[in-house]
């Protein structure tokens, strides 16, 4: 078990590591005590987490990699989850704040392929290149033959939810798509006054009026979603307004009293709703 912080360079930049069923972690389970709703970001980043089984590049840039978490037993996972972290598309927020979420999902039995990607402020980040990274990472989701034919669910939080919804609309082979406090209408979102809303214009390289075609291309609400799309949103979300919680053709579940970061804290009520959503999504 590791404390919060930067993974060692030997893990982060070691290149393609051998992945097989023998890597199903033999680590002790981390208990995440129940917490009140409206979890602060600082509480999420303070959580313990399990060390991932492998770091696997999906491109040549140092930020084009995924971290693989595996269940603590040798049973075959019911699905693999491609997890896309949020953070206003900015390079100030990286993959680390979802380590505990990845750990808890793996402890629940899933294989978790958590993507890092180039963001606003990175060389090669911003629209459309960030989305190109996401598509490349999803395409690289089967690291070995052990995971071929396993159902794949793409899940994203906040700005990562925006990217997950776009990817899901293009890939009917996925089992499903889950948005956690996801940004579904980037046009309206970019016109808000919050700091993350202002970051949408940085991500897009300008305003809607100046880059109309790009905004339409990057807007999930203007596309037909994956047929098995579920949007999970907290009624107390102050970063992504509840008005962002609907897309025609997608199912919406509102958790009363939940905040934006409740979805990333395994001790929250929202996380239990997420686990039930995943179980329901995998039903025949």
URLIN-V250104 format. One record per pair of residues at least 24 apart in sequence whose ideal C-beta (glycine too) atoms are under 7 Angstrom apart, sorted by the first residue. I is the first residue (numbers start at 1). J is the second residue. If there is no record, write none. Layout:
i j
I J
I J
This chain:
i j
1 27
1 28
1 30
1 48
1 50
2 49
2 51
3 48
4 45
4 46
4 47
11 55
12 55
13 62
14 55
15 57
16 56
16 57
17 54
17 55
17 56
19 53
19 54
19 68
19 143
19 144
20 144
20 146
21 74
21 146
23 53
23 54
23 70
24 70
24 71
24 72
24 73
24 74
25 50
25 53
25 70
25 72
26 72
27 72
29 72
29 107
30 103
32 104
32 266
32 267
33 267
34 267
35 265
35 267
35 268
37 236
37 257
37 258
37 259
37 262
37 268
37 269
38 236
38 259
38 262
39 259
39 261
39 262
39 265
39 268
40 261
41 261
43 265
44 97
44 100
44 261
44 264
44 265
45 97
47 100
49 99
49 100
49 103
50 103
50 106
56 143
58 136
58 137
58 140
59 133
59 136
61 118
61 124
63 116
63 117
63 118
63 122
64 117
64 133
64 136
65 116
66 113
66 114
66 115
66 137
67 95
67 114
68 113
68 143
69 102
69 103
69 106
69 112
69 114
70 106
70 111
71 106
71 109
71 110
72 107
77 109
77 110
77 111
77 150
78 109
78 282
79 110
79 150
79 151
79 152
79 153
79 175
79 282
80 110
80 111
80 113
80 141
80 147
80 150
80 152
81 105
81 110
81 112
81 113
81 153
81 155
82 113
82 115
82 138
82 141
82 152
82 154
82 155
83 112
83 114
83 115
83 155
84 115
84 134
84 156
84 160
84 163
84 164
85 157
85 160
86 157
86 158
86 159
86 160
86 161
87 159
88 159
88 196
88 199
89 119
89 120
89 130
89 159
89 199
89 203
90 119
90 120
90 121
90 199
91 119
91 120
91 121
91 122
91 125
97 264
98 264
100 266
101 264
101 266
104 266
104 271
108 275
111 147
113 141
120 199
120 202
120 203
126 203
126 205
127 203
127 204
127 205
127 214
127 218
131 163
131 166
134 163
134 167
135 167
138 167
151 175
151 282
153 178
153 278
153 281
155 180
156 180
156 182
157 181
157 263
157 264
158 182
158 183
158 239
158 240
158 260
159 183
162 186
162 220
165 220
165 225
165 229
166 218
166 220
168 225
168 226
168 229
169 220
169 223
169 224
169 225
169 226
172 226
174 226
175 228
175 281
175 282
176 226
176 228
176 229
176 230
176 281
177 225
177 226
177 228
177 229
178 230
178 232
178 277
179 231
179 232
180 232
180 263
181 233
181 234
181 237
181 240
181 260
181 263
182 231
183 240
183 244
184 220
184 221
184 231
184 244
184 247
185 219
185 221
185 244
186 215
186 218
186 219
187 215
187 219
189 244
194 239
196 239
220 247
221 247
224 249
225 249
225 250
228 281
230 277
230 281
232 263
232 273
232 274
232 277
234 258
234 259
234 260
234 262
234 270
253 277
